[in-house]
Amino acid sequence: MSKPVIMTVDDEPEVLNAVERDLRRRYAAEYRIVKAASGAQALEAVKQLKQRNAPVALFLVDARMPQMSGTAFLIAAREIYPDARKVLLTAYADTDVAIAGINEVQLDHYLMKPWDPPDERLYPVLDDLLGDWSASFRPPFEGIRVAGSPLSPKSYEVKDFLSRNLTPYQWMDVEQDAGARAEAEAASPDLRQLPVVFFPDGTTLLEPSNRALAEKLGLQTTASQPFYDLVIVGGGPTGLAAAVYGGSEGLRTVLVERETTGGQAGTSAAIENYLGFPSGVSGADLARRATAQAKRFGAEVLTAREVTSVRVDGPYRMATLDDGSELGCYALLLACGMQVRRLEVPGVEGLTGAGVFYGAALTEAAACRGKDVLIVGGANSAGQAALSFARYARKVTMLVRGASLTEGMSMYLVDRIDGAANVEVLTGAEVMAVHGTGRLEAADVACGPAREVRRLEAAAMFIFIGASPRSDVAVGVVERDPGGFILTGIDLRRDGKLPQSWPLERDPFLLETSMPGIFAAGDVRHGSSKRVAAAVGEGSSAVGMVHKYLETV
Ligand SMILES: Cc1cc2nc3c(=O)[nH]c(=O)nc-3n(C[C@H](O)[C@H](O)[C@H](O)COP(=O)(O)OP(=O)(O)OC[C@H]3O[C@@H](n4cnc5c(N)ncnc54)[C@H](O)[C@@H]3O)c2cc1C
């Protein structure tokens, strides 16, 4: 495969040559550096690269150029290479241009001229963006291939696991592609087990579990020790933040995640309100960065492993894993978050994974190209998904139970949905049933005060109707509220009194549960804010309280 391209564009020859020189110095081994002296020349080069199927990783473009501005070039280039990272080079006074760039082309970064010394002002930014790009880049032919049927929920599960672990794969549709079918049949007679996952080393896995896939991908699934200072249950933003702080502050820390790190946030196409990411960040990117950070600090991260129960053994806290083995620790953090609420109407169960999906299921975006899509729900997550699928679908219809979108959604999303030509919002709308043979074909929706039922044809339906806490793992061990959320700190007091089960003289710490040494943070905790930043804040604060607790044992 040819090297991916970094393209730089500037109309001032001196600047262009200086950028090219600095890019070559650092990236020539892995990337091909292409330069152009104008937007028009660059666009011609971009078209030729596309014809040769050459990947482009990054555009680094001067903001102010005669004829075609940097932003105008990036708008055109984005049509051809939507995934390439986009950086504008601006003079100090051009901040307005850069902000306009963020809004118009979802700019990834703007760099001020001059960028000297490049080791401090150029390379760290580009390293980060190129790391991001490579993590989601799907090479044309090499790598893992998944042969399956779009009608099979198991095929969807495997694709989802791979993509949430940012593992590139090629999808081979055995329904549409005779070659793919023949290859899959050779490994799985009569296609009894699907999908078939082909690995570059020549091995295959049939209908694999998440754990089997995780092991094959080289992800850690077994703890290296039997005992830790801190065991974290759940690898969403809360658990990841706790792992970063636990690891960095010298605690022997292990995090156990039943699926893949990222939690609910990992399913979000674009988190736009998380501090420090003015153009938004995808949940998968945030999870990848946080997981790498936690591991760098020495925390162990077990993927595709579930904690089935927790128990107390004197001064030790024990987590039982899905194979019956146990992990011991001094302190345990429940960061189990929430699970999506199921839509209980006729037809949904049989079609889940075959056109009906919970969450944003971004693996399905390409399959929705040119088709009609339904989004059920009216909160921010539904709004983000509607905008994201609107880039591919012919039409997106949002089915919102409330009287208006503003009831449950941030204004910035409401405005964008209003401005999206192919997104329609039906308020007072409720799904009554879904239909399809093997795959979703239509949904019956009751609309308006008269509850008139309309049949809406759709290729896919994505459901965002809230979530409930995953606290069963600690049932009988810690106090919960009637909704199942775990009580901590001051919330444990009823009529000013701590529960009888609290055994100590001291009050519980802020995020401590009714069992000393067991902490709860993030969405699973009673009274939490249900936001990424709040989850990260609680996960890191919990480690502070773990330290205080460890001083007492
Ligand atoms: C689609 C979507 C979009 C969102 N967008 C935004 C946004 O733009 N901005 C914002 O601020 N918030 C957003 N949120 C909310 C935000 O994602 C959550 O508040 C945040 O993820 C909560 O983090 P958490 O770690 O507490 O829980 P979760 O994210 O729910 O993570 C919990 C993790 O624990 C794991 N787990 C549970 N039980 C076990 C067990 N027994 N053993 C092992 N692992 C277990 C789960 O698999 C999961 O990975 C969004 C949510 C969704 C669903």
The ligand as a MOL file (V3000), in Angstrom:
LIG
                    3D

  0  0  0     0  0            999 V3000
M  V30 BEGIN CTAB
M  V30 COUNTS 53 58 0 0 0
M  V30 BEGIN ATOM
M  V30 1 C -25.2330 8.2990 22.6710 0
M  V30 2 C -24.8380 9.1240 23.8820 0
M  V30 3 C -24.3320 10.4030 23.6960 0
M  V30 4 C -23.9230 11.1670 24.8060 0
M  V30 5 N -23.4220 12.4110 24.5730 0
M  V30 6 C -22.9840 13.1520 25.6180 0
M  V30 7 C -22.4230 14.4370 25.3890 0
M  V30 8 O -22.3400 14.9160 24.2580 0
M  V30 9 N -21.9760 15.1170 26.4530 0
M  V30 10 C -22.0390 14.6430 27.7300 0
M  V30 11 O -21.5650 15.3120 28.6430 0
M  V30 12 N -22.5830 13.4280 27.9800 0
M  V30 13 C -23.0600 12.6710 26.9550 0
M  V30 14 N -23.6210 11.4420 27.2000 0
M  V30 15 C -23.6800 10.9440 28.5790 0
M  V30 16 C -22.3280 10.3340 28.9870 0
M  V30 17 O -21.8950 9.4650 27.9710 0
M  V30 18 C -22.4390 9.5810 30.3110 0
M  V30 19 O -22.8330 10.4780 31.3150 0
M  V30 20 C -21.0910 8.9350 30.6900 0
M  V30 21 O -20.6790 8.0100 29.7090 0
M  V30 22 C -21.1960 8.2070 32.0400 0
M  V30 23 O -19.9840 7.5780 32.2900 0
M  V30 24 P -19.8420 6.3290 33.2900 0
M  V30 25 O -18.4490 5.8690 33.1750 0
M  V30 26 O -20.3400 6.7300 34.6260 0
M  V30 27 O -20.8580 5.2380 32.7520 0
M  V30 28 P -20.9400 4.4840 31.3370 0
M  V30 29 O -20.5110 5.3870 30.2510 0
M  V30 30 O -22.3010 3.9110 31.2930 0
M  V30 31 O -19.8610 3.3320 31.4460 0
M  V30 32 C -20.0300 2.2390 32.3040 0
M  V30 33 C -19.2040 1.0770 31.7910 0
M  V30 34 O -19.2180 0.0320 32.7470 0
M  V30 35 C -19.3120 -1.2190 32.0960 0
M  V30 36 N -19.9020 -2.1640 33.0380 0
M  V30 37 C -21.1290 -2.1040 33.6090 0
M  V30 38 N -21.3060 -3.1400 34.4600 0
M  V30 39 C -20.1580 -3.8580 34.4180 0
M  V30 40 C -19.7350 -5.0500 35.0700 0
M  V30 41 N -20.5180 -5.6820 35.9330 0
M  V30 42 N -18.5000 -5.5390 34.7980 0
M  V30 43 C -17.6740 -4.8870 33.9400 0
M  V30 44 N -18.0470 -3.7460 33.2810 0
M  V30 45 C -19.2540 -3.2500 33.5300 0
M  V30 46 C -20.2030 -0.9290 30.8980 0
M  V30 47 O -20.0120 -1.8870 29.8630 0
M  V30 48 C -19.7290 0.4610 30.5060 0
M  V30 49 O -18.6800 0.4150 29.5620 0
M  V30 50 C -24.0520 10.6560 26.1230 0
M  V30 51 C -24.5950 9.3670 26.3070 0
M  V30 52 C -24.9880 8.6110 25.2100 0
M  V30 53 C -25.5770 7.2450 25.4160 0
M  V30 END ATOM
M  V30 BEGIN BOND
M  V30 1 1 1 2
M  V30 2 1 2 3
M  V30 3 2 2 52
M  V30 4 2 3 4
M  V30 5 1 4 5
M  V30 6 1 4 50
M  V30 7 2 5 6
M  V30 8 1 6 7
M  V30 9 1 6 13
M  V30 10 2 7 8
M  V30 11 1 7 9
M  V30 12 1 9 10
M  V30 13 2 10 11
M  V30 14 1 10 12
M  V30 15 2 12 13
M  V30 16 1 13 14
M  V30 17 1 14 15
M  V30 18 1 14 50
M  V30 19 1 15 16
M  V30 20 1 16 17
M  V30 21 1 16 18
M  V30 22 1 18 19
M  V30 23 1 18 20
M  V30 24 1 20 21
M  V30 25 1 20 22
M  V30 26 1 22 23
M  V30 27 1 23 24
M  V30 28 2 24 25
M  V30 29 1 24 26
M  V30 30 1 24 27
M  V30 31 1 27 28
M  V30 32 2 28 29
M  V30 33 1 28 30
M  V30 34 1 28 31
M  V30 35 1 31 32
M  V30 36 1 32 33
M  V30 37 1 33 34
M  V30 38 1 33 48
M  V30 39 1 34 35
M  V30 40 1 35 36
M  V30 41 1 35 46
M  V30 42 1 36 37
M  V30 43 1 36 45
M  V30 44 2 37 38
M  V30 45 1 38 39
M  V30 46 1 39 40
M  V30 47 2 39 45
M  V30 48 1 40 41
M  V30 49 2 40 42
M  V30 50 1 42 43
M  V30 51 2 43 44
M  V30 52 1 44 45
M  V30 53 1 46 47
M  V30 54 1 46 48
M  V30 55 1 48 49
M  V30 56 2 50 51
M  V30 57 1 51 52
M  V30 58 1 52 53
M  V30 END BOND
M  V30 END CTAB
M  END
